[in-house]
């Protein structure tokens, strides 16, 4: 089936987002196999994720939706299929029409300034068009006011057993203990939902998978510190699937393939920019999901690698003593607190400033772009503090662009490119 | 009329000035989860910050961008332009925007070397035992911060004294707000908001006396008889009585509200367990219904609104949403369904801190009043 007719079916409400994604990516996988395309590996993990969601009930598994950062390894240990809600808007965002359908539905009830990620999640719940109804819903009190508005409304609409994880505002020892204590309650919730006790051996298996994924994620991030940066900016978008899939072997395999490729390119001294790396750009806010092609364009047009984005930056907390329940839950809490979106955006600006500082120290960019998703108003409200620091400490003026990372109707790709061009031509290369 | 001060709704630095002249500290507070009883127990004057009358927040916009809530931006503007001459600021993470007001004010303070006191406390977003225990620890930090600032020891006895005073304040405000239950109330919605805004700047002892005088004089006040519709106002933080006046000038009267600068800031009575004074405060401040920032309060908030509509014989609701306020702007999905069930119309309006769309609001309000008014 062509992508156009699939789009139309989704627009007409004839298929769910899950079926749409399975069909779309399934088609891409089949074509890539036929052509023996080198990028096949980038599709396989996504395809597995979507088909796992589609077939969960058929396979006798419970589906648990989650919003914010919830440890997937724990949900998987209960033999459930965790569904990270952000995968839906990120999947739809390349099509303004599809994203727009669900955003407009949410805007009937919520402020039009609500983040597009949350708007799509609310819209798809109102229209009951994601796929099978979940068996449970778990959401966190972060990252922002948009999610804190959307999730409770979705909880009401879904009417399924729900658990809320309350993230503390500051990131400290008290917060780690608070989160650990809540995870004990979450385990009780899951035990009640599934009627099974937590199988620690199974949990250890998934913790192992998560360790592998985050280890590879950090290794890939470290590869990006090389000059030239061997990996394309587009991989930063792809790697953000880690929050959805770190419990799976497929995610580990994807990151491993990326790592091997990166190592080979480093050895050859090859850049992701076809004409060689002239500049290294840092994105100081969200990723531009609705227009990932802009990253390719920066590489070809300006020889500029996007070396890292603030919310792709990882700390790396690993499960070390896997037979020690207390230690595992504390590690889990640290991982939750240190997730870049949470660490950087959901708490005090100081955390965000720290993250940007680390990014500039470690990746040495010479181009600073605040690619500001308009839904992320609280990061906009920190932007001057952040960019003043970049100017004062690293001597770089920052380009501010207002974009909607999810709703492509806000600004066309051409408009975005034109704003970047002006900056590159006059400030960076001028 | 001795209680006229209650109707001076503009931000007043008088009380803070006198307080500080005595060598004591006065501190701005942002959001409703800061137990003011603790501040007073440290002999620190709490000044609830607001943006009332802030028509131009250009300087603050430089820091917070145009994509920010103009109420929160307005407070930063007031802080920067010297409207508030205070020794520092305390913030609880009500919603993200005032938290950013705090962050920027703190940053500017550090940059300019003012050395003022800044303290952020984290308030959980769920009400349960773990949340209360966590919040109690945050309050202990607040006690320590204030002791350091003021040089005064905060004791349980002092806290209890001020809990008692603030409970009296809460009860009196409720009595005043309840005057609006009457068929022909003696205070308008505009005046009701002015009265509660006055609490932001005035020490609680003085405020209590003013409320008592108002209540004693209530029977002498002229009942408002020329109104065609009784309305309730809900939604974002609203600290501008002129906004209510514009609607009331079209033949309506606001008889009820669910606003954080009005009734919601004064709900309930704090009950103290002598063995756990801070825990009692933590419980009270997390439990009381103020705004939708708590994830576990939606049903309760909606029930409160429905009950108020019944108790105050409301004909319609004005739901005002501040631009960029997601926290208070997302109630429509559930609430409108509930209001439809009891056949109560809602006028939803978007606004900014600067009351600029007066004409447009007036036209919409007039049409709404015509729609909901009930003949005798």
Interface residues (C-beta under 8 A of the other chain):
Chain A: X108 X109 X110 X111 X113 X114 X115 X122 X126 X141 X144 X145 X146 X148 X149 X150 X151 X152 X153 X156 X157 X164 X166 X168 X169 X170 X174 X175 X178 X181 X182 X185 X348 X349 X350 X372 X374 X377 X378 X380 X381 X382 X383 X384 X385 X402
Chain B: X62 X63 X64 X65 X67 X68 X69 X72 X93 X95 X96 X97 X99 X100 X103 X104 X107 X120 X122 X123 X124 X125 X126 X130 X131 X134 X137 X292 X293 X295 X296 X298 X321 X323 X324 X325 X326 X327 X329 X330 X332 X333 X334 X336
